[in-house]
Structures are given as structure tokens and as C-alpha cells.
Amino acid sequence: MKILKILAIALLALIAVSTAANATTTFLASDDFVGMSFWLISMGMLAATAFFFMEQANVSVQWRKSVNVAGLVTGIAFVHYMYIRGIWVETGDTPIIYRYIDWLITIPLQLIEFYLILAAVRKVESSMFWRILLGSLIMLVGGYLGQAGFINATLGFIISITGWIYILYEIFSGEAGKAAAKSGNKSLVMTFSALRMIVTIGWAIYPLGYIFGYLTDGIDANSLNVIYNLADFVNKIAFGVIVWSCAVANSSRR
């Protein structure tokens, strides 16, 4: 009961922060599909956050950190998307800095999950944690500098792609990938594979958005917003659900 009370307070705090941040916003127009996509992802993130924080009590102790991080990712995204939805409704614009504020927090947390789920079943070197974190920062900082105009857009794209490729190397062929393959844990191997597919295929939408939205102007800003929103909806929530399912599968064995 005490845990449920703490969760309820945390949930109310999230709602209060988001409400305060959007106190001056207006109503969504019935044909505002970009605004609707912001609303959809906000509610999805809120539901996922409540789910993960409630479920963390139902998994083994060594898996709770992974499930809590999944809840942090969706909780941070919820607050962020409620705020950016308000900006969109008021101004009709979504400056790229707002997306990178979210990504700079949530993407490293998601990538750290690779380390956490391995650490839940076997001993792993902390250097793996720092390498994955470094790769995510290179990817994000390079992308932001290029899209915000601080450096040449093509150079920023190259730096960002380099960070992404390094991350893929680490989780497929590097220490993290090898540790998963040698874990002897079938559910962990399946989870690792599913998460890698999200990072490979699901995250590919972001460099494609960079190319077609910024380098070539091949897609309009409204469509790009909707695509990014739906991609975040799937990539963040599905990522967390996969981690949670692995935690449940391993907890049920004990």
C-alpha cells in the first residue's frame, strides 16, 4: 500500500508539472493532426509510466532497476511532450531544441538498459556502460549541432551517424553483444535481439528525418513532426515493454 501511495504521488506530480507548463495553451483544432499526435504520445507515455512503476514491485530485486529506468524514460517523455504540445498549439512551431532536450535524457537511459539487463544475470564490466553512454552522446550532440546550425549540417549528420554506428557495433559485435550471446539465458538473448532491432530499424527514422527534413527539404515540418511523434511512441514504449517482459520471465524462475 505504501508503494502504491508513493506511485500515486509521483503520478500526480507529473500531471501537475505538465499542467503548469501548459497553463496558457489553447484547445486543439479538430484538424490539427500534429497537435493530436502530441496528445496521443503524451497519454501513451503517461499510461506506460504508471504501468512500469507499478510492475517494478512484481519483479525480482535485480530487475527492478531496469523496469524503473523504463518508467523514467516514458515519464520524462510524458512531461516533455505535454510541454511541446502546448508550444505547438500556441505557435504552430516546434523548435528542434525541444526534441533534443528529451532525446539527450531518454536515449542514453534507453541504451543503458543494455548494460542493466546484462548486469541482472551476469557480471559485466562498467566500461561497457561508459562506452554505450559515450556513443549516445556523440550521436545526439552531433545531430543537434548540425540541425541547430552551430556547425555544417552535413558534418553534424556524419558525427551523429558515427555515434549510431558505434552503438550498433557495441550491441551487436562488441562486448555487450558478446556478453548477451554467452549469457546462457534464452529470454535475455531474445530481449537483447528485440532491443537491437528497435535501435537499428526503429531509430533509423531519426537520421532519415534529418536527411529529408533538413539536408534536402524533402518533407514538410508538419509531416516530420507526426513521424517523429509516432516513432517516439513506438520506440520508447515498446523498448520498455520488452525490458519488462524479460524481467518478468526471469523473475518467474525464482
C-alpha positions as CSV (number, residue, x, y, z in Angstrom):
1,M,0.0,0.0,0.0
2,K,2.8,2.4,0.8
3,I,4.4,1.8,-2.6
4,L,1.1,2.5,-4.3
5,K,0.8,5.8,-2.4
6,I,4.3,6.8,-3.5
7,L,3.4,5.9,-7.1
8,A,0.2,7.9,-6.9
9,I,2.0,11.0,-5.6
10,A,4.7,10.7,-8.3
11,L,2.0,10.4,-10.9
12,L,0.1,13.4,-9.6
13,A,3.4,15.4,-9.6
14,L,4.0,14.5,-13.2
15,I,0.5,15.7,-14.1
16,A,0.9,18.9,-12.0
17,V,4.2,19.8,-13.7
18,S,2.7,19.3,-17.2
19,T,-0.5,21.2,-16.3
20,A,1.6,24.2,-15.0
21,A,3.7,24.1,-18.1
22,N,0.6,24.2,-20.4
23,A,-1.5,26.7,-18.3
24,T,-1.7,29.2,-21.1
25,T,-2.3,26.8,-24.0
26,T,-5.4,26.8,-26.1
27,F,-7.6,23.9,-27.3
28,L,-6.5,21.7,-30.2
29,A,-8.2,22.3,-33.5
30,S,-10.2,19.4,-34.9
31,D,-7.9,19.3,-38.0
32,D,-4.7,19.7,-36.1
33,F,-3.2,16.3,-36.7
34,V,0.3,17.3,-35.4
35,G,-1.2,18.5,-32.1
36,M,-3.3,15.3,-31.9
37,S,-0.1,13.2,-32.4
38,F,1.5,15.2,-29.5
39,W,-1.6,14.4,-27.4
40,L,-1.6,10.8,-28.3
41,I,2.0,10.2,-27.4
42,S,1.6,12.2,-24.2
43,M,-1.2,9.9,-23.0
44,G,0.6,6.8,-24.1
45,M,3.7,7.8,-22.2
46,L,1.7,8.5,-19.1
47,A,0.0,5.1,-19.2
48,A,3.3,3.4,-19.8
49,T,4.9,5.2,-16.9
50,A,2.2,4.2,-14.5
51,F,2.4,0.6,-15.7
52,F,6.2,0.3,-15.4
53,F,6.3,1.9,-11.9
54,M,3.5,-0.4,-10.7
55,E,5.1,-3.5,-12.2
56,Q,8.6,-2.9,-10.8
57,A,7.3,-4.3,-7.5
58,N,6.4,-7.6,-9.2
59,V,9.9,-8.5,-10.5
60,S,13.0,-9.7,-8.8
61,V,15.2,-7.1,-7.0
62,Q,18.0,-7.3,-9.6
63,W,15.5,-6.5,-12.3
64,R,13.8,-3.5,-10.7
65,K,16.4,-1.0,-11.8
66,S,15.7,-1.9,-15.4
67,V,12.0,-1.6,-15.1
68,N,12.3,1.7,-13.2
69,V,14.5,3.1,-15.9
70,A,11.9,2.2,-18.5
71,G,9.4,4.1,-16.4
72,L,11.8,7.1,-16.1
73,V,12.1,7.2,-19.9
74,T,8.4,7.3,-20.6
75,G,7.8,9.6,-17.6
76,I,10.3,12.2,-18.9
77,A,8.9,11.9,-22.4
78,F,5.4,12.5,-21.0
79,V,6.3,15.7,-19.3
80,H,8.3,16.8,-22.4
81,Y,5.5,16.1,-24.9
82,M,2.9,17.8,-22.8
83,Y,5.1,20.9,-22.8
84,I,5.9,20.8,-26.5
85,R,2.3,20.2,-27.4
86,G,1.4,23.5,-25.7
87,I,4.1,25.3,-27.7
88,W,2.8,23.8,-30.9
89,V,-0.8,24.8,-30.2
90,E,0.3,28.3,-29.4
91,T,2.9,29.0,-32.0
92,G,2.5,26.3,-34.7
93,D,6.2,25.5,-34.4
94,T,8.4,23.0,-32.6
95,P,12.0,24.2,-32.4
96,I,14.4,21.3,-32.7
97,I,16.0,22.1,-29.3
98,Y,12.9,20.7,-27.5
99,R,13.2,17.3,-29.1
100,Y,16.9,17.2,-28.3
101,I,16.2,18.1,-24.7
102,D,14.1,14.9,-24.5
103,W,16.5,12.8,-26.5
104,L,19.6,13.8,-24.6
105,I,18.0,12.4,-21.4
106,T,15.9,9.5,-22.6
107,I,18.1,7.9,-25.3
108,P,21.1,7.4,-23.1
109,L,18.8,5.9,-20.4
110,Q,17.4,3.5,-23.0
111,L,20.9,2.5,-24.2
112,I,22.0,2.0,-20.6
113,E,19.2,-0.7,-20.4
114,F,21.6,-3.0,-22.4
115,Y,24.0,-2.8,-19.6
116,L,21.4,-3.1,-16.8
117,I,19.7,-6.3,-18.2
118,L,23.1,-7.9,-18.7
119,A,24.1,-6.9,-15.1
120,A,20.9,-8.6,-13.8
121,V,22.0,-12.0,-15.0
122,R,25.8,-11.9,-15.0
123,K,28.9,-9.8,-14.0
124,V,29.7,-7.2,-16.6
125,E,32.4,-4.6,-16.8
126,S,31.4,-1.0,-16.0
127,S,33.5,0.1,-19.1
128,M,30.6,-1.2,-21.2
129,F,28.3,1.3,-19.6
130,W,30.5,4.2,-20.3
131,R,31.2,3.2,-23.9
132,I,27.5,2.9,-24.7
133,L,26.8,6.3,-23.0
134,L,29.6,7.9,-24.9
135,G,28.3,6.6,-28.2
136,S,24.8,8.0,-27.5
137,L,26.2,11.4,-26.6
138,I,28.3,11.6,-29.8
139,M,25.2,10.7,-31.8
140,L,22.9,13.3,-30.1
141,V,25.3,16.2,-29.7
142,G,26.5,15.9,-33.4
143,G,22.9,15.8,-34.6
144,Y,21.8,18.8,-32.5
145,L,24.8,20.9,-33.5
146,G,24.1,20.2,-37.2
147,Q,20.3,20.7,-37.1
148,A,20.5,23.8,-34.9
149,G,23.0,25.4,-37.3
150,F,26.0,25.6,-34.9
151,I,28.1,23.5,-37.4
152,N,27.7,22.5,-41.0
153,A,24.5,20.3,-41.3
154,T,26.3,17.6,-43.3
155,L,29.1,17.4,-40.7
156,G,26.7,17.2,-37.9
157,F,24.9,14.3,-39.7
158,I,28.2,12.5,-40.2
159,I,29.1,12.9,-36.5
160,S,25.7,11.7,-35.4
161,I,25.8,8.7,-37.7
162,T,29.2,7.8,-36.5
163,G,27.9,7.6,-32.9
164,W,24.9,5.5,-34.0
165,I,27.2,3.1,-35.9
166,Y,29.4,2.7,-32.9
167,I,26.4,1.9,-30.7
168,L,25.2,-0.7,-33.2
169,Y,28.7,-2.2,-33.2
170,E,28.8,-2.4,-29.4
171,I,25.4,-4.1,-29.0
172,F,25.9,-6.5,-32.0
173,S,29.6,-7.3,-32.2
174,G,31.2,-5.5,-29.2
175,E,31.4,-6.5,-25.6
176,A,27.7,-6.1,-25.0
177,G,26.7,-8.3,-27.9
178,K,29.2,-11.0,-26.9
179,A,28.1,-10.9,-23.3
180,A,24.5,-11.4,-24.3
181,A,25.4,-14.4,-26.5
182,K,27.4,-16.0,-23.8
183,S,24.8,-15.4,-21.0
184,G,23.1,-18.8,-21.4
185,N,19.8,-17.0,-20.7
186,K,17.3,-17.6,-23.5
187,S,14.9,-14.8,-22.6
188,L,17.8,-12.4,-22.3
189,V,19.1,-13.3,-25.7
190,M,15.7,-12.8,-27.2
191,T,15.2,-9.5,-25.4
192,F,18.7,-8.3,-26.5
193,S,17.8,-9.2,-30.1
194,A,14.5,-7.3,-30.0
195,L,16.0,-4.2,-28.4
196,R,18.8,-4.3,-31.1
197,M,16.1,-4.3,-33.8
198,I,14.5,-1.2,-32.3
199,V,17.8,0.6,-32.2
200,T,18.6,-0.5,-35.7
201,I,15.2,-0.2,-37.5
202,G,13.1,1.9,-35.2
203,W,15.8,4.5,-34.7
204,A,16.6,4.7,-38.4
205,I,13.6,7.1,-38.7
206,Y,15.7,9.8,-37.0
207,P,18.6,10.0,-39.5
208,L,16.1,9.7,-42.3
209,G,14.2,12.6,-40.8
210,Y,17.5,14.5,-40.7
211,I,18.2,13.8,-44.3
212,F,14.7,14.5,-45.7
213,G,13.7,17.2,-43.2
214,Y,16.9,19.2,-43.0
215,L,19.5,18.3,-45.6
216,T,17.2,18.0,-48.6
217,D,13.9,19.6,-47.5
218,G,12.2,16.6,-48.9
219,I,9.4,16.6,-46.3
220,D,7.4,19.3,-44.7
221,A,7.8,20.2,-41.0
222,N,4.2,19.1,-40.1
223,S,4.7,15.6,-41.5
224,L,8.1,15.3,-39.9
225,N,6.6,16.2,-36.5
226,V,3.9,13.5,-36.9
227,I,6.5,10.9,-38.0
228,Y,8.9,11.7,-35.1
229,N,6.0,11.6,-32.6
230,L,4.8,8.2,-33.8
231,A,8.4,6.9,-33.9
232,D,9.0,8.0,-30.3
233,F,5.6,6.5,-29.2
234,V,6.7,3.1,-30.5
235,N,10.4,3.2,-29.8
236,K,10.1,4.3,-26.2
237,I,7.1,2.3,-25.1
238,A,7.9,-0.9,-27.0
239,F,11.5,-0.7,-25.7
240,G,10.3,-0.6,-22.1
241,V,7.7,-3.3,-22.6
242,I,10.4,-5.6,-24.0
243,V,12.6,-4.9,-21.0
244,W,9.7,-5.5,-18.6
245,S,8.8,-8.8,-20.3
246,C,12.3,-10.1,-19.8
247,A,12.3,-9.0,-16.2
248,V,9.0,-10.9,-15.6
249,A,10.3,-14.0,-17.4
250,N,13.4,-14.1,-15.3
251,S,11.6,-13.3,-12.0
252,S,9.2,-16.1,-12.5
253,R,12.0,-18.6,-12.5
254,R,12.9,-17.8,-8.9
